Each structure stands twice: as structure tokens, then as C-alpha cells.
């Protein structure tokens, strides 16, 4: 990777877009959980995306290299449908930090695509990603783990979404995104849109 002034580096990630229909469902889920827990920072549904690889802070000169390597992978993969269903938390309910929507059909294809991207980016000096890839759509972050008195209600609400289909998303491109942090949250902008083969 090219050396650069740290102040000029770009905080970036590779992601998949979601549909407006799924964003509506995200808002509905957030509203339901807001009636149970209040100490959650909700993600703006309009900014929701599924992260395939957080890249960390990269040099501007490396954007093209990363996009080219991703394009080589994407060009060999056909588009597919990814279904979002069910809810969960990381790391576990009693110590919940992240509330997410999971995936069902299409997950195996997605995991394979992410593994190919990981291999394509090897050798670029990117930091290691956090643990094995677990496809999910983050919809909220707990400011502190839920109080014990709320756990039963929170668990019951999460369980009520088990197997519930929340949206079908056509996966036809990869997005290389920039993330700029501020006091009001992250602002995302597009660096490159990379179509899958046939898209």
C-alpha cells in the first residue's frame, strides 16, 4: 500500500446496498424495539448497508487498486438474491452491544463472495478484519448492555422475529465506500460502484 500523510487517509469499507423496502422494515423493527429499550443509538435506515470488509484507513492512491481487485472478483460472479430474516445481538443478549438483522437464503453465496474478496485483497497491507465473516445488517448499537430487568422482554421480542422474512435484496454490485466520522455519526459517500458479472 502506498504511504501517505495519516491526515489524508480515507476510512473505507466494501459493502452491499439494500432496498428501500428493507429500509422501511428496518424502521419498523427499530420502532418496535424502541418501545422496550431506550439506550440504543439507532442507525439511520437510509444509510443501512451490509459490510463485506472494513478496510480501515487507506491512502487515496490505493482506492483504484482496491477497486480493480474487487472488479476482478465481481466480474467472475453472477448476481444473486439475498434474503434478510431474523434478529440477533452481538456478542450475546446479556452483554448486547449491537442489534442486527440476519440473512437466510443467499447467505452461502454471499460468504463465498466475501472470501474471494478477502483473498483478492491479501498482500495490500490492510488490517485484519474482526473475526470470521458473519453477514448481518447493523440496525442499532446499545450505549450500554440492557438492564437485567429488560432482558426477558428484549429476548421475547427478538425471538418473535425468528424466521421472519424482512426483505429480499438483489445483489448486483459491490460498493467501495468512504466513511467520515463526526459528532452526529458517520457520513458515507461512494468511491466506486463495481458490478457483478452480467449486471
C-alpha positions, 0 to 999 in steps of 0.5 A: 500500500502506498504511504501517505500523510495519516491526515489524508487517509480515507476510512473505507469499507466494501459493502452491499446496498439494500432496498428501500423496502428493507429500509422501511422494515428496518424502521419498523423493527427499530420502532418496535424495539424502541418501545422496550429499550431506550439506550440504543443509538439507532442507525439511520435506515437510509444509510443501512448497508451490509459490510463485506470488509472494513478496510480501515484507513487507506491512502487515496492512491490505493482506492483504484487498486482496491477497486480493480481487485474487487472488479476482478472478483465481481466480474467472475460472479453472477448476481444473486438474491439475498434474503434478510430474516431474523434478529440477533445481538452481538456478542450475546443478549446479556452483554448486547452491544449491537442489534442486527438483522440476519440473512437466510437464503443467499447467505452461502453465496454471499460468504463465498463472495466475501472470501474471494474478496478477502483473498483478492485483497491479501498482500495490500497491507490492510488490517485484519478484519474482526473475526470470521465473516458473519453477514448481518445488517447493523440496525442499532448499537446499545450505549450500554448492555440492557438492564437485567430487568429488560432482558426477558422482554428484549429476548421475547421480542427478538425471538418473535422475529425468528424466521421472519422474512424482512426483505429480499435484496438483489445483489448486483454490485459491490460498493467501495465506500468512504466513511467520515466520522463526526459528532452526529455519526458517520457520513458515507459517500461512494468511491466506486460502484463495481458490478457483478458479472452480467449486471 
